[in-house]
Amino acid sequence: MGKGQIGLKAVIGLAVGISGFGAFGIQPAAAATSAGCAAANAGTFDLSIPVGNNLQFGGSVSQTFAAGDVITATTTGAPTGTQAFLSPGSLSIVNASFADVMGSATIPSAGTFTLTRTLSANPANGGTLTFTCAPGPMVVAPVTPTTPPPTTPTTNDQEEADTATNATTTAVIVEDRVVGGILDDIITTNPEPEGPDQAELEERRKLIAEWVDLREERERLEREAEELAENKQALEEALERDKANLEKESDPDTRDPIAESTQGSGWLTLLSPINIEEGTIYNLQRAIEREEKDLKAISAQIEANRARLTEVEARQDAINGRVDNLPRDPGNPNDRYDPSLDLEDLGSGDGESILFVGRDPFARAVMRYRGFRLDVADTGDGFSDTVKPLSFTRTLSSTIVGWVRAVYTDYEQDDASQQEGDNILVALGAHKDFSETLRLGLMATTTWGDVSSPVNNLDIDTTGYSLGAYGRYKWGEIDVNASTRIGLTDNDITVGGTTGSYDTRLASATFGISGQEQLTDDVWMRPAVSVTGTWVNREDYQNSAGTNIGGNTTWSGNVSAGPTFGTSLTPPSGFKRLEPAIGLQATYTFSDQDSQAGTVATSEDDYLSLSLSPQLSMELDNGASLDVFGSYFGIGADLDGWSVGGTLSIPLN
């Protein structure tokens, strides 16, 4: 029996009793109809929403009622929510959801009362809320106002089940969006474990090695120049002496046969039948010719030596200028190139070779290995056919990157449910580049959330966990990425005055394609498209009223597409990269939840929305990167919200 029936019988009983008193001759004054009763019976308080509309009507009106007036409210069409009460005094008339009910309240004393009423409906459940009023009798004795006990909002089993399902669906849609945004950034982030670009490190190493070779050549040329200068000076002195002797021998007045004989072959010369004068002059002439020829050759060699020295010094100066503009290797403490140091200091430090492979190619290669390529092997005695060139790649260096991300999200429903929620999600993971084209990683997430609504005193507290894997394959200029995860969430629910708890399980998979186009020297664009599918199972549970609430399985997902525009700024000291960017994305969300019963998850099953996401990406010289971002999503849909968060990525060794 409804509240309205009880109230009506009370009114009838009261009328009978008054008639009985009249039979004994006690005639009460005629009951006058109050302005409030007249308005109620005229239908001025009524509300109506036709089936097929998703609306909410409400408001308050004030009228003067007489003591004893009985206000009755009746709902038809099982609207999603109905509420009516009088104040002051908090006189509840009706408070129900998805039910046809009747309720009433009795005015305790004459005066002005405010009637507040709300009617909510959706395309599947329209309804009407009508009011009637029975005038109360004139009360001889003053009536003491009484305050009825507060009523507890009621909810039926199906409403509670739908509320739990739809609230869970909304939370998962939001969580999927957050996790998808995390992976979008992680998959396209490429912190270098070695800090500077490996090509620049390789160029620096080769230039320094070339500079050392040039320095050795320069010192050799300088030694040769000294030897050539000494030889030239000796030849010039010999030539000058021989020319003087030739001039002396050519003059008969100054020639000394004895001296000539002593300069020749001793006594054998004196006894020789050959003309001594002619032999001496001939020998001197031949000697002078040889000396002049040798001087010419030495002079040419000196000029060539001087020209090569000039070329070597110019090339060394050019190398010095280029090396100064190349980054040092932060992973190699011995990378301390200084042209002023001696060759041995440049070539080794603390037992390690930093510029060239040393005498023992294998031992010194292992000692000096810092992740770059070694392409020479010198045994100390020159190159040998038995010693093969070394060709180390970065197989020994770490390409494993770890990351952690925290995101706060706040969202709300702009519909009859008045549902709102917030969520904190922390994710961590690591990935390894197995090649230039393949990246694989693992991740784990934990989340804390809350969903609430004033419509039926809804409150859900959630704690969840998930494990997942992700990967990227570079196909030319396109990145093909995929991810999957499974999760478990514990939920504590309060709805319609009852409490309970249940678990939800989810499985989700995403497939996406992205790329990057350099629009100008400093501006780039990264277009991306992705598809996500999610399976969510909510287990059944028993609430505090002892009612079994059935479980539910939901399929939902989304298709997202849009570009991210960014620019590369000149980074400050200590930073390798500084890139602000903004992302624009359109998302089509779909779900198999056709019924929008209870506290709805979204006002539409399938809807299109837009999002705007500014972000800033920074990379330090040591390879660590930091990304911070904000996002406003749900533009154009009833489910909208915002997020803020950040990601820190670091090489693990």
VOGU-3710 file (C-alpha; in Angstrom, 3 decimals, decimal comma):
1> mgkgqiglka> 0,000/0,000/0,000  1,465/3,323/-1,042  1,920/6,434/0,989  -0,806/8,127/-1,034  -3,329/5,440/-0,083  -2,523/5,757/3,594  -2,920/9,512/3,424  -6,204/9,257/1,546  -7,692/6,840/4,079  -6,623/9,101/6,889
11> viglavgisg> -8,406/11,999/5,238  -11,566/9,912/4,735  -11,441/8,695/8,323  -11,031/12,220/9,574  -14,043/13,343/7,493  -16,163/10,518/8,917  -15,185/11,417/12,425  -16,117/15,044/11,887  -19,489/13,968/10,493  -20,025/11,889/13,607
21> fgafgiqpaa> -19,467/14,886/15,790  -22,016/16,760/13,685  -24,654/14,137/14,561  -24,270/15,028/18,198  -24,907/18,675/17,395  -21,331/19,960/17,311  -21,089/21,696/13,959  -17,560/22,759/12,917  -16,981/25,735/10,750  -16,935/25,083/7,017
31> aatsagcaaa> -13,479/24,222/5,740  -12,172/26,856/3,402  -10,018/25,888/0,428  -6,542/27,397/0,758  -4,757/29,127/-2,114  -2,213/26,282/-2,137  -4,893/23,612/-2,507  -6,617/25,614/-5,256  -3,320/25,866/-7,161  -2,552/22,158/-6,769
41> nagtfdlsip> -6,001/21,080/-7,955  -5,718/23,470/-10,892  -2,584/21,595/-12,041  -0,176/24,512/-11,732  2,355/22,322/-9,930  2,316/19,463/-12,462  5,339/18,414/-14,615  5,442/16,193/-17,700  8,138/14,809/-20,042  7,006/12,795/-23,072
51> vgnnlqfggs> 8,728/9,478/-23,851  11,650/9,879/-26,234  13,164/12,931/-24,559  16,226/13,213/-22,367  15,249/16,101/-20,085  15,164/17,289/-16,514  12,562/19,710/-15,163  12,621/21,250/-11,721  12,076/24,308/-9,660  10,241/25,699/-6,639
61> vsqtfaagdv> 6,924/27,505/-6,131  5,498/29,124/-2,952  1,835/29,056/-1,875  -0,208/29,602/1,283  -1,728/26,428/2,724  -4,174/25,839/5,558  -3,474/23,574/8,483  -4,476/20,011/7,676  -4,227/20,372/3,877  -3,107/17,047/2,416
71> itatttgapt> -0,835/17,339/-0,654  -0,681/14,218/-2,831  1,797/13,550/-5,689  1,441/10,799/-8,280  3,974/9,651/-10,925  3,233/7,712/-14,095  5,460/6,429/-16,890  8,275/5,265/-14,538  10,478/8,384/-15,005  14,184/8,080/-14,185
81> gtqaflspgs> 13,871/10,316/-11,131  11,038/11,961/-9,178  11,314/14,132/-6,073  8,948/16,560/-4,294  9,081/18,079/-0,799  7,766/21,046/1,174  9,762/23,433/3,306  10,112/24,580/5,986  9,914/21,348/7,853  11,330/19,124/5,110
91> lsivnasfad> 7,984/17,480/4,402  8,769/14,791/1,834  5,937/13,991/-0,558  7,642/11,599/-2,992  11,196/10,459/-3,777  11,628/7,580/-6,233  13,340/6,413/-9,415  11,976/4,288/-12,245  8,664/3,616/-10,532  5,015/4,722/-10,577
101> vmgsatipsa> 4,316/5,811/-6,992  1,990/8,012/-4,961  2,968/9,983/-1,886  1,440/12,617/0,371  2,180/15,062/3,169  -0,065/16,952/5,625  0,371/20,670/6,269  1,010/20,999/10,039  0,000/24,643/10,407  -1,307/27,450/8,266
111> gtftltrtls> 1,329/29,448/6,451  3,387/29,858/3,321  5,255/26,763/2,150  7,654/26,246/-0,734  7,096/23,212/-2,936  10,291/21,941/-4,631  9,892/19,286/-7,317  12,137/17,597/-9,903  11,267/15,282/-12,776  13,960/13,522/-14,878
121> anpanggtlt> 13,492/11,299/-17,913  15,368/9,813/-20,834  14,394/8,489/-24,284  13,287/5,169/-22,778  11,475/6,475/-19,700  9,223/9,527/-19,966  6,724/10,417/-17,253  4,394/12,817/-15,457  4,233/14,218/-11,955  0,752/15,447/-10,895
131> ftcapgpmvv> -0,434/17,060/-7,647  -3,813/17,110/-5,877  -4,857/18,657/-2,554  -7,584/17,794/-0,024  -8,539/20,814/2,135  -8,127/20,270/5,835  -10,856/21,097/8,471  -10,749/24,144/10,682  -8,738/23,099/13,708  -10,067/24,442/17,014
141> apvtpttppp> -7,034/23,573/19,085  -3,668/24,632/17,905  -1,813/21,876/16,170  1,784/21,316/17,126  3,962/21,038/13,998  5,539/17,652/13,656  8,500/16,789/11,536  8,230/13,398/9,867  11,311/11,206/9,950  13,590/11,715/6,958
151> ttpttndqee> 12,920/9,373/4,125  15,641/7,312/2,563  15,794/7,456/-1,225  14,740/4,157/-2,630  16,076/2,354/-5,635  15,025/-0,836/-7,344  17,362/-3,709/-8,098  17,615/-3,007/-11,812  18,404/0,642/-11,218  21,242/-0,211/-8,860
161> adtatnattt> 22,654/-2,749/-11,297  22,495/-0,290/-14,186  24,003/2,442/-12,051  26,996/0,246/-11,157  27,448/-0,871/-14,768  27,196/2,555/-16,336  29,419/4,260/-13,767  32,024/1,543/-14,348  31,785/1,996/-18,109  32,390/5,725/-17,808
171> avivedrvvg> 35,394/5,231/-15,503  36,924/2,708/-17,921  36,399/5,021/-20,916  38,256/7,774/-19,056  41,000/5,390/-17,906  41,471/4,030/-21,433  41,931/7,563/-22,676  44,591/8,305/-20,048  46,522/5,082/-20,689  46,310/5,661/-24,434
181> gilddiittn> 47,774/9,131/-24,030  50,617/7,725/-21,928  51,551/5,141/-24,548  51,268/7,643/-27,403  54,004/9,705/-25,751  56,133/6,762/-24,614  56,157/5,078/-28,018  57,359/8,253/-29,772  59,910/9,256/-27,094  63,509/8,343/-27,921
191> pepegpdqae> 65,903/9,335/-25,129  69,495/8,538/-26,084  71,250/6,488/-23,373  74,614/7,970/-24,417  73,383/11,561/-24,337  74,774/13,218/-27,497  73,952/11,962/-30,939  76,035/8,904/-31,800  76,866/10,264/-35,253  78,343/13,376/-33,633
201> leerrkliae> 80,360/11,254/-31,195  81,654/9,187/-34,111  82,583/12,334/-36,042  84,371/13,732/-32,970  86,323/10,520/-32,501  87,408/10,380/-36,154  88,414/14,056/-36,228  90,492/13,685/-33,066  92,155/10,580/-34,483  92,891/12,491/-37,704
211> wvdlreerer> 94,308/15,402/-35,695  96,662/13,022/-33,890  97,815/11,514/-37,186  98,441/15,015/-38,545  100,413/15,916/-35,442  102,638/12,868/-35,921  103,099/13,795/-39,576  103,895/17,375/-38,648  106,572/16,321/-36,191  108,049/13,977/-38,818
221> lereaeelae> 108,060/16,801/-41,372  109,705/19,120/-38,878  112,450/16,555/-38,196  112,954/16,088/-41,927  113,113/19,853/-42,378  115,926/20,051/-39,831  117,838/17,251/-41,586  117,312/18,856/-44,997  118,527/22,196/-43,696  121,664/20,572/-42,285
231> nkqaleeale> 122,322/18,697/-45,552  121,756/21,826/-47,589  124,187/23,789/-45,439  126,859/21,069/-45,797  126,399/20,962/-49,583  126,572/24,718/-49,871  129,850/24,732/-47,901  131,305/21,924/-50,055  130,208/23,651/-53,241  131,771/26,912/-52,154
241> rdkanlekes> 135,037/25,142/-51,286  135,175/23,205/-54,569  134,485/26,299/-56,603  137,336/28,068/-54,834  139,676/25,134/-55,512  138,641/25,006/-59,160  139,413/28,684/-59,548  142,774/28,178/-57,878  143,670/25,183/-60,021  142,728/27,003/-63,181
251> dpdtrdpiae> 145,282/29,752/-62,385  148,976/28,603/-63,214  150,365/31,174/-60,882  148,551/29,813/-57,880  148,595/26,070/-58,665  150,734/23,892/-56,331  151,649/20,587/-57,957  152,943/19,145/-54,714  149,772/20,093/-52,931  147,806/18,621/-55,769
261> stqgsgwltl> 149,842/15,470/-55,621  149,299/15,206/-51,907  145,623/15,808/-52,409  145,565/13,123/-55,059  147,147/9,681/-54,796  150,474/10,458/-53,151  153,666/9,307/-54,845  151,738/7,274/-57,391  150,370/10,510/-58,777  153,833/11,967/-59,214
271> lspinieegt> 154,904/8,887/-61,158  151,740/8,817/-63,312  152,126/9,696/-66,986  148,685/11,429/-66,897  148,526/15,201/-66,878  147,872/16,045/-63,197  146,523/19,503/-63,931  143,784/18,244/-66,234  142,709/15,461/-63,824  142,329/17,744/-60,848
281> iynlqraier> 140,258/20,317/-62,699  138,012/17,589/-64,141  137,349/16,074/-60,731  136,495/19,435/-59,224  134,094/20,222/-62,071  132,289/16,877/-61,627  132,040/17,419/-57,898  130,584/20,890/-58,375  127,950/19,566/-60,814  126,869/16,860/-58,361
291> eekdlkaisa> 126,692/19,337/-55,499  124,607/21,804/-57,502  122,223/19,036/-58,539  121,855/17,808/-54,966  121,260/21,365/-53,716  118,483/21,818/-56,263  116,801/18,574/-55,176  117,102/19,452/-51,492  115,673/22,921/-52,112  112,661/21,390/-53,934
301> qieanrarlt> 112,159/18,904/-51,103  112,343/21,694/-48,554  109,672/23,665/-50,445  107,410/20,591/-50,665  107,977/19,921/-46,979  107,112/23,522/-46,124  103,926/23,386/-48,246  102,791/20,141/-46,589  103,451/21,600/-43,143  101,236/24,541/-44,049
311> evearqdain> 98,457/22,150/-45,152  98,763/20,076/-41,962  98,587/23,114/-39,707  95,561/24,477/-41,603  93,759/21,122/-41,344  94,540/20,892/-37,616  93,119/24,365/-37,089  89,952/23,356/-38,966  89,635/20,194/-36,850  90,065/22,188/-33,656
321> grvdnlprdp> 87,220/24,501/-34,684  84,886/21,613/-35,559  85,668/19,534/-32,458  84,921/22,528/-30,234  81,358/22,503/-31,627  80,804/18,763/-31,133  79,496/17,344/-27,823  81,751/15,341/-25,564  80,859/11,782/-24,671  79,327/11,973/-21,153
331> gnpndrydps> 79,734/8,211/-20,803  83,512/8,434/-21,352  85,363/10,356/-18,606  88,568/10,169/-20,670  87,125/12,182/-23,528  89,373/15,136/-22,731  90,667/16,320/-26,081  93,170/19,147/-25,702  95,514/20,073/-28,603  98,058/21,473/-26,142
341> ldledlgsgd> 98,685/18,050/-24,557  101,519/15,782/-25,611  100,749/12,933/-27,970  101,049/10,314/-25,248  98,672/12,291/-23,039  96,205/12,546/-25,882  96,497/8,899/-26,663  95,964/7,412/-23,217  94,751/8,218/-19,772  94,482/5,983/-16,699
351> gesilfvgrd> 95,484/3,048/-18,839  92,764/3,612/-21,433  93,127/4,720/-25,027  90,660/7,406/-25,977  91,729/8,429/-29,457  93,088/5,483/-31,347  93,434/1,729/-31,043  96,748/0,882/-29,493  99,482/-1,735/-29,740  97,338/-4,680/-28,663
361> pfaravmryr> 94,164/-4,219/-30,754  91,937/-6,462/-28,689  92,955/-5,498/-25,148  93,030/-1,787/-25,874  89,749/-1,963/-27,818  88,001/-3,524/-24,835  89,564/-0,973/-22,455  88,484/2,037/-24,474  85,115/0,742/-25,705  82,365/3,300/-24,976
371> gfrldvadtg> 79,597/2,257/-27,347  80,993/3,639/-30,593  82,528/1,893/-33,575  86,227/0,948/-33,719  87,329/0,487/-37,298  91,148/0,242/-37,132  93,569/-2,207/-35,540  97,214/-1,178/-35,341  99,722/-3,674/-33,940  102,406/-1,013/-33,535
381> dgfsdtvkpl> 104,403/-2,292/-36,501  101,945/-1,152/-39,100  98,979/-3,044/-40,490  99,193/-6,793/-40,819  97,173/-9,239/-42,889  96,784/-11,433/-39,819  95,062/-8,696/-37,810  91,488/-8,098/-38,947  89,856/-4,648/-38,515  87,618/-4,403/-35,466
391> sftrtlssti> 83,938/-3,640/-36,054  82,139/-3,222/-32,747  78,554/-1,949/-32,805  76,426/-0,808/-29,867  75,496/-4,356/-28,866  77,139/-3,859/-25,460  75,507/-0,513/-24,742  72,137/-0,220/-23,001  69,060/0,762/-24,973  66,654/-0,027/-22,123
401> vgwvravytd> 64,605/2,976/-21,014  62,461/3,096/-17,879  59,635/5,577/-17,309  57,073/6,620/-14,725  53,976/8,771/-15,255  51,309/10,279/-13,006  48,025/11,757/-14,290  45,115/13,439/-12,498  41,752/13,509/-14,320  38,482/15,229/-13,436
411> yeqddasqqe> 35,279/14,620/-15,431  31,522/15,169/-15,234  28,219/14,351/-16,936  26,238/17,291/-18,289  22,956/15,378/-18,287  20,199/14,191/-15,960  22,573/11,932/-14,021  24,659/14,846/-12,695  27,468/12,306/-12,326  30,994/13,533/-11,697
421> gdnilvalga> 34,258/11,805/-10,903  37,981/12,124/-10,532  40,861/9,741/-10,953  44,572/9,490/-10,162  46,531/7,047/-12,310  50,207/6,148/-11,838  51,928/4,058/-14,493  55,470/2,749/-14,788  57,197/0,655/-17,386  60,308/-0,053/-19,410
431> hkdfsetlrl> 61,103/-0,843/-23,029  64,067/-1,932/-25,106  64,925/-1,195/-28,713  65,924/-4,611/-30,030  66,768/-2,996/-33,358  66,295/0,310/-35,107  62,819/-0,833/-36,116  61,526/-2,879/-33,155  60,705/-1,673/-29,630  58,977/-3,832/-26,974
441> glmatttwgd> 57,989/-2,878/-23,442  56,019/-3,801/-20,315  53,971/-1,562/-18,021  51,872/-1,599/-14,848  49,240/0,889/-13,669  47,430/1,624/-10,442  44,451/3,929/-10,092  42,305/5,528/-7,401  38,950/7,038/-8,348  35,656/8,385/-7,057
451> vsspvnnldi> 32,267/8,774/-8,784  29,322/10,589/-7,196  25,866/11,922/-8,070  23,199/13,731/-6,016  20,323/12,175/-7,967  20,216/8,976/-5,897  22,990/9,610/-3,388  25,508/7,711/-5,522  29,099/7,316/-4,401  31,604/4,786/-5,760
461> dttgyslgay> 35,205/4,527/-4,544  37,544/2,509/-6,764  41,047/1,081/-6,536  42,408/-0,708/-9,572  45,486/-2,309/-11,078  46,478/-3,428/-14,556  49,412/-5,067/-16,362  50,181/-4,562/-20,010  52,605/-4,817/-22,896  53,275/-2,500/-25,807
471> grykwgeidv> 55,418/-2,378/-28,900  56,401/-0,304/-31,911  57,597/-1,286/-35,355  59,073/1,341/-37,680  57,896/0,697/-41,195  59,781/3,246/-43,237  58,522/6,652/-42,147  55,515/5,133/-40,326  55,359/3,900/-36,729  53,016/0,936/-36,232
481> nastrigltd> 52,222/0,479/-32,541  50,071/-1,839/-30,467  49,315/-2,367/-26,778  47,224/-4,619/-24,586  46,449/-4,813/-20,888  44,347/-6,677/-18,336  43,116/-5,202/-15,077  41,147/-5,722/-11,869  39,291/-2,994/-9,952  37,680/-3,101/-6,484
491> nditvggttg> 34,591/-0,884/-6,079  32,726/0,216/-2,943  29,274/1,554/-3,865  26,604/3,535/-2,038  23,351/4,116/-3,929  19,733/4,693/-2,905  20,548/4,220/0,770  22,223/0,823/0,295  25,883/-0,139/0,243  27,881/-2,897/-1,380
501> sydtrlasat> 31,145/-3,815/-3,056  32,050/-5,562/-6,294  35,009/-6,253/-8,582  35,366/-5,442/-12,258  37,719/-7,103/-14,709  38,853/-5,590/-17,964  40,812/-6,529/-21,061  41,811/-3,869/-23,558  43,750/-3,710/-26,824  44,850/-0,775/-28,984
511> fgisgqeqlt> 46,291/-0,584/-32,483  47,648/2,647/-33,940  49,644/4,223/-36,752  51,616/7,459/-36,507  54,358/9,325/-38,326  56,191/12,625/-38,331  56,494/15,275/-41,023  58,970/18,159/-40,832  56,958/21,156/-41,988  59,824/23,654/-41,638
521> ddvwmrpavs> 63,302/23,585/-40,120  61,819/24,039/-36,637  58,163/22,960/-36,929  57,001/19,354/-37,166  53,650/17,574/-37,336  52,887/14,094/-36,008  49,589/12,671/-37,362  48,184/9,595/-35,591  45,142/7,311/-35,675  44,257/4,530/-33,213
531> vtgtwvnred> 41,493/2,036/-32,445  40,772/0,743/-28,922  38,453/-2,083/-27,859  37,653/-2,837/-24,205  35,839/-5,707/-22,493  34,581/-5,033/-18,944  32,890/-7,561/-16,677  31,176/-6,430/-13,459  30,524/-9,235/-11,016  27,254/-9,591/-9,139
541> yqnsagtnig> 27,057/-8,701/-5,454  24,670/-8,469/-2,513  23,915/-5,031/-1,102  23,312/-4,069/2,523  19,555/-4,661/2,121  20,242/-8,309/1,268  19,335/-7,871/-2,403  21,363/-9,677/-5,053  22,516/-7,266/-7,760  23,200/-9,021/-11,046
551> gnttwsgnvs> 26,472/-8,652/-12,940  27,010/-7,286/-16,407  29,450/-7,451/-19,346  30,092/-4,381/-21,475  31,949/-3,882/-24,746  33,147/-0,357/-25,450  35,831/1,353/-27,453  36,856/4,364/-29,458  38,491/5,510/-32,666  40,783/8,534/-32,357
561> agptfgtslt> 42,585/10,555/-34,998  44,358/13,877/-35,147  47,685/15,703/-35,508  50,165/17,057/-32,979  52,068/20,193/-33,956  55,373/21,011/-32,297  58,466/23,137/-32,622  62,084/22,615/-31,613  63,528/25,451/-29,550  67,171/26,128/-28,745
571> ppsgfkrlep> 67,633/24,275/-25,443  69,356/25,934/-22,481  72,563/24,624/-20,983  72,192/21,068/-19,732  69,347/20,255/-22,129  69,569/18,439/-25,425  65,986/19,016/-26,609  63,151/21,430/-25,803  59,904/20,982/-27,742  56,535/22,585/-26,973
581> aiglqatytf> 53,593/21,074/-28,845  49,807/20,978/-28,994  47,655/18,022/-29,973  44,223/18,095/-31,609  42,180/14,912/-31,561  38,727/13,745/-32,595  37,371/10,651/-30,827  34,345/8,530/-31,661  33,275/6,521/-28,594  30,943/3,532/-28,797
591> sdqdsqagtv> 29,376/1,125/-26,283  26,916/-1,751/-26,270  25,003/-0,251/-23,306  21,676/0,555/-24,957  19,785/1,106/-21,703  20,464/4,397/-19,957  18,837/3,288/-16,714  19,848/4,623/-13,340  22,808/6,929/-13,151  23,846/6,958/-16,774
601> atseddylsl> 27,470/6,659/-17,834  27,048/8,873/-20,850  24,028/10,614/-22,237  24,687/8,913/-25,576  25,766/5,381/-26,399  27,833/6,508/-29,395  29,179/10,034/-29,631  31,884/12,152/-31,194  34,045/14,512/-29,148  37,154/16,661/-29,508
611> slspqlsmel> 40,153/17,196/-27,257  42,940/19,757/-26,987  46,279/18,815/-25,385  49,193/21,252/-24,876  52,488/19,636/-23,871  56,171/20,333/-23,314  58,919/17,765/-23,911  62,451/18,196/-22,552  65,534/15,988/-22,856  68,669/16,341/-20,750
621> dngasldvfg> 72,222/15,785/-21,942  72,382/12,499/-20,017  69,497/11,046/-22,034  66,695/11,501/-19,489  63,513/13,137/-20,772  60,634/14,899/-19,013  57,216/15,482/-20,574  54,459/17,556/-18,960  51,011/18,035/-20,427  47,460/19,212/-19,926
631> syfgigadld> 44,327/18,117/-21,733  40,721/19,205/-22,068  38,575/16,455/-23,570  34,947/15,717/-24,357  34,342/18,927/-26,294  30,935/18,583/-27,943  29,755/15,680/-25,745  27,995/15,293/-22,395  31,030/13,545/-20,898  33,825/16,085/-20,599
641> gwsvggtlsi> 36,793/16,719/-18,327  40,437/17,678/-18,031  43,748/16,043/-17,157  47,212/17,134/-16,052  50,281/14,967/-15,709  53,876/14,266/-16,541  56,264/11,506/-17,595  59,907/10,963/-16,638  61,960/8,643/-18,889  65,518/7,642/-18,016
651> pln> 68,135/5,215/-19,383  68,444/2,374/-16,900  72,259/2,270/-17,141
//
